[in-house]
Amino acid sequence: MKIALNEIWNFLKMVNTKEEGWSYSLCAGNVRIDSITTETMLALKDDDSYDTELLPSLFTFREILWQPDVFTEASMSIPSLRILQAFCDEACTEMEEAKKPSNQIYIPLVRGIGNCCGKAMKALEKEKADVKKILGDFRTCAFPIIKFFIYHPKNRIDYFQDAQNRLNYAVKIMLTQFYGRYTELEDPYWKVSFSKPKQKKEPETKPEEQ
């Protein structure tokens, strides 16, 4: 069953979250996280220790993800991509050490943005690189992951509004300046499945010998 990103919380209110057998997957562009438990989903929703600075660090302060067409040469884009990739690597290391249940969702997503950076840098290093096309592909790659973090239930409202405004602006720039197509922008979503746990068979008892 496919469920929109923010509809998952209403879904969790309707089902018996104590019932065994529920499994969740998060699909965000090239990143797919499978076998997420109900407990982890609830931890994600009520994650009071969620780092609210993660959203501005990944997106709002990263002009490479939303700024207009000012990067006319490949060499102008690579430093910003390298810095963002380094931040993603460092953030993943810190989250791995923290060992929180919800981090099993955050880590692949943050690493996914780092991978988008790496792919873009590799393309920019080629001769006669098409900077606009490469940056357009980079922003399309990062879009669903960024959108997940924008709509995280524990975000600060001012951070959410600022990031949402910049994302809308980024989409406009992608379509008008970076050869993007609206159909290429994928929204993140959840896939929910239920498998009834197998009941354990009781051991057979032999009749007592007379």
Disulfide bonds with the S-S distance in Angstrom:
Cys116-Cys141 2.02
